[in-house]
Amino acid sequence: MDINENGVGKNFTSREGVDCRKCIHFYVTWKQARPYGCKLFGFESQSMPSLVVKKESKQSCQEFRLKNAPKDSD
């Protein structure tokens, strides 16, 4: 799996696509109708945000950022 020092990686995917649960932008809303959300894109959904992004843009999410990735030392 190719992930750079910032936790960004196009290949950080599961069989279904990008694994939102491992992304810093993902959150659980606790709303029954729309339990999943993406902070970066500003939406909540019944399905995983990466699936919505793929359906709408016809490509995998390009904004995935790994949780707990090393911070820049600058």
N, C-alpha and C positions, 0 to 999 in steps of 0.2 A: 504494500500500500504506500503510495507516494504522498507524503505530507511534508510541507516545508516547515521552517522554524517558527512560523506564525500560526501553525495549525490549519493551514489552508491546503486542501487537497481535492482535486477533481475525482480521484479514485477512491475517496472515502465513502463507499457505498455498500449497501446491502443488496440482496438479490432484487429487492423492490425499488432501489434507488438510494438517494442520500439518506443517511440515518439521522433524522432530525433530533432524536433524543440525545445525540452526542454533540449538538450544535449550541453555541452560546445564545443564539437568537430564539431558540425554541422555548416555549413555556406551556404549562398546562393551565387552562382557564377555569376548570372545575364547573363549567357550564355544560349541562347535559346535551344541548343541541349543537354546541361548537366547543368541544373539549380541548382542541389544540390551537396554538397560536404561534405566529412568527413576529417577533419584535421589530426586526429589520424592515419587513414588508408591510407591517401594520395590519395584519388580518388574523381572524380566528376562523377555524374550519372544523367540519365534521371529520375530515380525513387529515392525514399528516400534511403539513405545509409543503413538503418537497413534492408530494403527489399533485398538489394544486398548481405549484409552479411549473412542473413538467407538463401538465395538461394544458395550461394557458400559454406557455412560451415554447412548447415543443422541444425543450432541452432541460437537462438536469440543473438543479439549483447551483449557481455559480458563486453564491455568497456564504457557503458553509464555512464555519469557523469552529474548530475543535475546542470543546470545553477544556479548561485547565492546560491550554497550550502555553509554552514558555513565553514570558513577556519580553519585550524589547528592553535592553539594558540602557538605552539612551536617556 
